[in-house]
C-alpha cells in the first residue's frame, strides 16, 4: 500500500521530494534572516526609512497652491538625505533651502544629525546648526516673517533651538558612544596584550628560577660525584679506600635525587612556596662533604634569617665550592659570612689551583643564577680575580625588604 498523497490530521506524508522541498524552503528562510542581520542590509534599511520619513514629511504638508520652486527645493532636500553619510556638510547645505522656502524640516534635521555624528564638535556642525535654526526661526516669504508679533518670534526662537539642538545632541551621543566603544575595544586588546606579556614574564621568571634551582642542585652534587668517581678509579688497588669512596658516591647520589624530587613536587603543585630548601644551618654538612680544604668564618649572624636569604646564602657557597672543584682543584676556599647593617654579606675566596684537574663541562650559568638571585632579593653580586691568581665572589642580601 502506498502512502503517497495520503493526508491525516497532524501527520503529513508524501514523497521524498516533498521533504527535500521543505528543507529547501527552510534553508531559504534561514538565508534571508541571516542576510537581514548583516550590517550592509541594516544600513540600507535605515537609509530607506530616513528617506521615506523625509519624503512623507514634505508630501503630507504641501498645500494645493504651492510654489514650484518650493516643491523642487523640498525634493532636493529629501534627495540630500541619501548622500548625507558620504558628504554630511554638503547634505546640510543642500537641505537647508528646502527647509527655508519649503517644508523639508525633517530632512534638514536628519542631515544635521549625521553631520554632528561624523564631525562632533567641529565648525561645520555649528554652521549647520545655525542654518537650521535660521530656517526654523525665519518664515518664508519674508513679508510674513516681518508681520509676526514678538510672542511669535520668541516661540519660533524656542522651536528653532529645539529643532537645531536635538539632532546635534543625538549625533554627539552617537559619536561619543562610538568613540567609547572603540576605546573600550582598544582597552580590551591592551589588557589582553598586557595579560599575555604578564603571563610570558611569569613563565620566563619561573623558568629562570627552576633553571637556577636545578643548576644549584645538580651541578654541585654531580661535580662531587664525578670527582669521587675519579678517586675511585685511582684507588682501585686499595679496597678499603675504594669502599669508602663508593659510599660517598652513594650518599651524594641519594641526596641529589631527594632534592630533585623536592623540586619536581614543587613544580607539579604550582604553589607559591618553593618548599623546603637548604639554608645556612646546613653549611656545615656542605663543607664536610666538599672534599677540599675550606675555612669558614661566621660573624654577627642574626638570630632570624629570612628563608629566601638563607637559601640564597647556601646556594652561593655551594656554587662557589663547585667552581673551585672545577676550575681550581687542590686550592683552599675561604668563606666569610657577616651580618650587620640590615644585610647578610658573603665572601668566598679561593687560591690558585695547586694541581691540574679533569675537564668538567661548565656553561657559566651558576654565577648568572646567583646574580639573578641577588637582584630579585634587592641585593648585589660581584666577582673578580684576585692578585694571587685566585677568584673572589661577594654577595649582599638584605635581611628586610
C-alpha positions as CSV (number, residue, x, y, z in Angstrom):
1,X,0.0,0.0,0.0
2,X,1.4,3.4,-1.0
3,X,1.2,6.4,1.4
4,X,2.0,8.9,-1.3
5,X,-0.6,11.7,-1.3
6,X,-2.3,10.4,1.9
7,X,-3.2,13.2,4.4
8,X,-4.0,12.5,8.0
9,X,-4.7,15.4,10.5
10,X,-1.5,16.1,12.4
11,X,0.6,13.8,10.1
12,X,1.9,14.7,6.7
13,X,3.2,12.0,4.3
14,X,4.5,12.4,0.9
15,X,7.2,11.5,-1.5
16,X,10.9,12.1,-0.7
17,X,10.8,15.1,-2.9
18,X,8.3,16.9,-0.5
19,X,10.8,16.6,2.4
20,X,13.5,18.0,0.2
21,X,11.3,20.9,-0.8
22,X,10.7,21.7,2.9
23,X,14.4,21.6,3.6
24,X,15.0,24.0,0.7
25,X,12.3,26.4,2.0
26,X,13.8,26.3,5.5
27,X,17.3,26.9,4.1
28,X,16.0,29.8,2.1
29,X,14.2,31.4,5.1
30,X,17.4,30.9,7.2
31,X,19.4,32.6,4.5
32,X,17.0,35.5,4.3
33,X,17.2,36.0,8.1
34,X,20.9,35.8,8.1
35,X,21.0,38.4,5.3
36,X,18.8,40.7,7.3
37,X,21.3,40.5,10.2
38,X,24.2,41.7,8.0
39,X,25.5,45.2,8.6
40,X,25.0,46.2,4.9
41,X,21.3,45.2,4.9
42,X,20.8,47.1,8.1
43,X,22.3,50.2,6.7
44,X,20.2,50.0,3.6
45,X,17.1,49.7,5.7
46,X,18.0,52.7,7.8
47,X,18.7,54.7,4.7
48,X,15.4,53.8,3.2
49,X,13.5,54.6,6.4
50,X,15.2,58.0,6.6
51,X,14.4,58.9,3.0
52,X,10.8,57.7,3.4
53,X,10.2,59.8,6.5
54,X,11.8,62.9,4.9
55,X,9.5,62.4,1.8
56,X,6.4,61.9,3.9
57,X,7.2,65.0,6.0
58,X,7.2,67.1,2.8
59,X,4.4,65.3,0.9
60,X,1.8,65.3,3.7
61,X,2.1,69.1,4.2
62,X,2.4,70.5,0.7
63,X,-0.5,73.0,0.2
64,X,-2.6,72.8,-3.0
65,X,-1.3,76.1,-4.4
66,X,2.4,75.6,-3.5
67,X,5.1,77.4,-5.5
68,X,7.0,75.1,-7.9
69,X,10.4,76.2,-6.6
70,X,9.4,75.3,-3.0
71,X,8.5,71.8,-4.2
72,X,11.8,71.4,-6.1
73,X,13.8,72.7,-3.1
74,X,12.0,70.3,-0.8
75,X,12.6,67.4,-3.2
76,X,16.3,68.3,-3.3
77,X,16.4,68.3,0.5
78,X,14.9,64.8,0.5
79,X,17.5,63.7,-2.0
80,X,20.2,65.2,0.2
81,X,19.3,62.6,2.8
82,X,20.6,59.9,0.5
83,X,24.2,61.1,0.4
84,X,24.4,62.5,4.0
85,X,26.8,59.7,5.1
86,X,29.4,60.4,2.4
87,X,29.0,64.3,2.3
88,X,27.4,65.3,5.6
89,X,28.1,69.0,5.4
90,X,27.1,69.3,1.7
91,X,23.9,67.4,2.5
92,X,23.0,70.0,5.2
93,X,23.7,72.8,2.7
94,X,21.5,71.2,0.1
95,X,18.7,70.5,2.6
96,X,18.6,74.0,4.2
97,X,16.9,75.8,1.2
98,X,14.2,73.2,1.1
99,X,13.6,73.9,4.8
100,X,13.6,77.7,4.5
101,X,11.5,78.0,1.3
102,X,9.7,74.7,1.6
103,X,8.7,72.0,4.1
104,X,11.8,69.8,4.4
105,X,12.2,70.2,8.2
106,X,12.8,66.6,8.9
107,X,15.3,66.2,6.1
108,X,17.3,69.1,7.5
109,X,17.3,67.6,11.0
110,X,18.3,64.2,9.7
111,X,21.3,65.6,7.7
112,X,22.3,67.8,10.6
113,X,22.2,64.8,13.0
114,X,24.6,62.9,10.6
115,X,26.9,65.9,10.4
116,X,27.1,66.0,14.2
117,X,27.7,62.3,14.4
118,X,30.5,62.4,11.9
119,X,32.2,65.8,12.8
120,X,31.2,66.1,16.5
121,X,32.4,69.4,17.9
122,X,33.5,71.0,14.6
123,X,32.9,74.3,12.9
124,X,30.8,72.6,10.2
125,X,28.5,71.3,12.9
126,X,27.9,74.7,14.4
127,X,27.4,76.3,10.9
128,X,24.9,73.6,10.1
129,X,23.1,74.2,13.4
130,X,22.9,77.9,12.8
131,X,21.5,77.4,9.3
132,X,18.8,75.0,10.6
133,X,18.0,77.4,13.4
134,X,17.6,80.3,10.9
135,X,15.4,78.2,8.7
136,X,13.1,77.4,11.6
137,X,13.1,80.9,13.0
138,X,12.7,82.8,9.8
139,X,9.5,82.3,7.8
140,X,9.3,82.4,4.0
141,X,8.3,84.7,2.4
142,X,10.0,87.4,4.4
143,X,6.9,89.6,4.3
144,X,5.1,87.1,6.5
145,X,8.1,87.0,8.9
146,X,8.1,90.7,9.4
147,X,4.4,90.8,10.3
148,X,4.8,88.3,13.2
149,X,4.5,89.6,16.7
150,X,7.2,89.4,19.3
151,X,5.5,86.5,21.0
152,X,5.5,84.5,17.8
153,X,9.2,85.4,17.2
154,X,10.0,84.2,20.7
155,X,8.2,80.9,20.2
156,X,9.9,80.4,16.8
157,X,13.2,81.0,18.5
158,X,12.5,78.3,21.1
159,X,11.4,75.9,18.4
160,X,14.4,76.8,16.4
161,X,16.7,75.9,19.3
162,X,14.9,72.6,19.7
163,X,14.9,71.7,16.0
164,X,18.6,72.5,15.7
165,X,19.7,71.3,19.1
166,X,18.0,67.9,19.2
167,X,19.9,66.4,16.1
168,X,23.2,67.7,17.5
169,X,22.5,66.2,20.9
170,X,21.6,62.8,19.4
171,X,24.6,63.0,17.0
172,X,27.0,63.9,19.8
173,X,25.7,61.0,21.9
174,X,26.1,58.5,19.0
175,X,29.6,59.8,18.2
176,X,30.6,59.6,21.9
177,X,29.2,56.1,22.1
178,X,31.1,55.0,19.0
179,X,34.3,56.6,20.4
180,X,33.8,55.0,23.8
181,X,33.2,51.6,22.1
182,X,36.4,52.0,20.1
183,X,38.3,52.9,23.2
184,X,36.9,50.0,25.2
185,X,37.8,47.6,22.4
186,X,41.3,49.1,22.3
187,X,41.5,48.8,26.1
188,X,40.4,45.2,25.9
189,X,43.1,44.5,23.4
190,X,45.6,46.3,25.6
191,X,44.5,44.2,28.6
192,X,44.8,41.1,26.5
193,X,48.3,42.1,25.4
194,X,49.3,43.0,29.0
195,X,47.9,39.7,30.3
196,X,49.9,37.8,27.7
197,X,53.0,39.8,28.5
198,X,52.5,39.2,32.2
199,X,52.0,35.5,31.6
200,X,55.1,35.4,29.5
201,X,57.1,37.3,32.1
202,X,55.8,35.0,34.9
203,X,56.7,31.9,32.8
204,X,60.1,33.3,32.0
205,X,60.8,34.1,35.6
206,X,59.6,30.7,36.6
207,X,61.8,29.0,34.0
208,X,64.8,31.1,35.2
209,X,64.0,30.2,38.9
210,X,63.7,26.5,38.0
211,X,66.9,26.7,35.9
212,X,68.7,28.2,38.9
213,X,67.4,25.6,41.3
214,X,68.1,22.7,39.0
215,X,71.6,24.0,38.3
216,X,72.4,24.6,42.0
217,X,71.0,21.2,43.0
218,X,72.6,19.1,40.2
219,X,75.8,20.9,39.4
220,X,77.4,20.7,42.9
221,X,76.4,17.1,43.6
222,X,77.3,15.8,40.2
223,X,80.6,17.6,40.3
224,X,81.4,15.8,43.6
225,X,80.2,12.5,42.2
226,X,82.5,12.9,39.2
227,X,85.4,13.7,41.4
228,X,84.7,10.8,43.7
229,X,84.4,8.5,40.7
230,X,87.8,9.7,39.6
231,X,89.2,9.0,43.0
232,X,87.6,5.6,42.9
233,X,89.3,4.8,39.6
234,X,92.7,5.9,41.0
235,X,92.3,3.9,44.2
236,X,91.3,0.6,42.5
237,X,94.1,-1.2,44.3
238,X,93.1,0.0,47.8
239,X,90.0,-2.0,48.6
240,X,89.1,-0.2,51.9
241,X,89.5,3.3,50.4
242,X,87.5,2.2,47.4
243,X,84.6,1.1,49.6
244,X,84.7,4.4,51.4
245,X,84.7,6.4,48.1
246,X,81.8,4.3,46.8
247,X,79.8,5.0,49.9
248,X,80.4,8.8,49.4
249,X,79.2,8.5,45.8
250,X,76.1,6.7,47.0
251,X,75.3,9.4,49.6
252,X,75.8,12.2,47.0
253,X,73.6,10.4,44.5
254,X,70.8,9.9,47.1
255,X,71.0,13.5,48.2
256,X,70.8,14.7,44.6
257,X,67.7,12.5,43.9
258,X,66.0,13.8,47.1
259,X,66.5,17.4,46.1
260,X,65.3,16.7,42.6
261,X,62.2,15.1,43.9
262,X,61.5,18.1,46.0
263,X,61.9,20.5,43.1
264,X,59.6,18.3,40.9
265,X,56.9,18.2,43.6
266,X,57.0,22.0,43.9
267,X,56.8,22.3,40.1
268,X,53.8,19.9,39.9
269,X,51.9,21.5,42.8
270,X,52.2,25.0,41.4
271,X,52.4,26.5,44.9
272,X,54.0,29.8,45.6
273,X,56.1,28.3,48.3
274,X,59.2,26.7,46.9
275,X,59.1,24.0,49.6
276,X,61.9,23.0,52.0
277,X,65.2,24.4,50.9
278,X,68.7,24.1,52.4
279,X,69.9,27.1,54.3
280,X,72.7,28.5,56.4
281,X,72.2,25.8,59.0
282,X,73.3,23.1,56.5
283,X,76.6,24.8,55.6
284,X,78.5,22.6,58.0
285,X,77.3,19.4,56.2
286,X,78.1,21.0,52.8
287,X,81.6,21.9,53.9
288,X,82.2,18.4,55.4
289,X,81.3,16.7,52.1
290,X,83.1,19.2,49.9
291,X,86.3,17.0,49.8
292,X,88.5,20.1,49.8
293,X,90.1,22.4,52.4
294,X,87.6,25.0,53.5
295,X,87.9,27.8,56.1
296,X,84.5,29.1,57.3
297,X,84.1,32.3,59.4
298,X,80.7,33.5,60.6
299,X,80.4,36.9,62.3
300,X,77.3,38.6,63.9
301,X,74.8,36.2,62.3
302,X,71.3,37.4,63.2
303,X,69.0,35.1,65.2
304,X,66.4,35.0,62.4
305,X,67.3,35.0,58.8
306,X,64.6,35.0,56.1
307,X,64.2,31.7,54.3
308,X,64.9,33.1,50.9
309,X,68.1,34.9,52.1
310,X,69.2,31.7,54.0
311,X,68.7,29.6,50.8
312,X,70.5,32.2,48.7
313,X,73.5,32.2,51.1
314,X,73.6,28.4,50.9
315,X,73.4,28.3,47.1
316,X,76.1,31.0,46.9
317,X,78.5,28.9,49.0
318,X,77.5,25.8,47.2
319,X,78.1,27.2,43.7
320,X,81.5,28.7,44.8
321,X,82.7,25.4,46.1
322,X,81.6,23.7,42.9
323,X,83.5,26.2,40.8
324,X,86.6,25.7,43.0
325,X,86.3,21.9,42.3
326,X,86.0,22.6,38.6
327,X,88.5,25.4,38.0
328,X,90.9,25.4,40.9
329,X,91.4,21.8,42.1
330,X,93.5,21.5,45.2
331,X,93.0,25.2,46.2
332,X,91.8,26.2,49.6
333,X,88.5,28.1,49.8
334,X,87.9,30.8,52.5
335,X,84.2,31.6,53.3
336,X,83.3,34.6,55.4
337,X,79.6,35.3,56.4
338,X,79.0,38.5,58.2
339,X,75.7,40.1,59.3
340,X,75.1,43.7,60.0
341,X,73.6,46.9,58.7
342,X,70.4,45.1,57.8
343,X,72.1,42.8,55.3
344,X,73.9,39.5,55.1
345,X,77.3,39.7,53.4
346,X,79.0,36.6,52.0
347,X,82.5,36.5,50.6
348,X,84.1,33.3,49.1
349,X,87.7,33.4,48.0
350,X,89.9,30.7,46.7
351,X,93.6,30.4,45.9
352,X,95.3,29.5,42.7
353,X,94.9,25.9,41.6
354,X,97.6,23.6,43.0
355,X,97.2,20.9,40.5
356,X,95.7,20.2,37.1
357,X,92.2,18.8,37.3
358,X,89.9,16.9,35.0
359,X,88.0,19.0,32.4
360,X,84.4,19.1,33.6
361,X,81.6,20.8,31.5
362,X,80.6,24.3,32.5
363,X,78.1,26.7,30.9
364,X,78.6,29.7,33.2
365,X,75.0,29.6,34.4
366,X,75.8,29.3,38.0
367,X,77.2,32.8,38.6
368,X,74.4,34.2,36.4
369,X,71.9,32.5,38.6
370,X,73.5,33.9,41.7
371,X,73.4,37.4,40.2
372,X,69.7,36.9,39.4
373,X,69.0,35.7,43.0
374,X,70.7,38.8,44.4
375,X,68.7,41.1,42.1
376,X,65.4,39.5,43.0
377,X,66.1,39.9,46.7
378,X,67.3,43.5,46.3
379,X,70.9,42.8,46.9
380,X,74.2,42.9,45.0
381,X,76.6,40.4,43.5
382,X,80.1,40.8,42.1
383,X,83.0,38.7,41.1
384,X,86.7,39.4,40.5
385,X,90.1,37.8,40.1
386,X,92.5,38.1,43.0
387,X,96.1,39.2,42.8
388,X,97.4,35.8,43.7
389,X,95.6,34.2,40.7
390,X,92.6,33.1,42.6
391,X,88.9,34.2,42.4
392,X,86.6,36.1,44.7
393,X,82.8,36.3,45.0
394,X,81.0,38.8,47.1
395,X,77.2,38.8,47.6
396,X,75.0,41.0,49.7
397,X,71.4,40.1,50.6
398,X,69.1,42.5,52.5
399,X,67.5,40.9,55.6
400,X,64.5,43.2,55.4
401,X,62.5,44.0,52.3
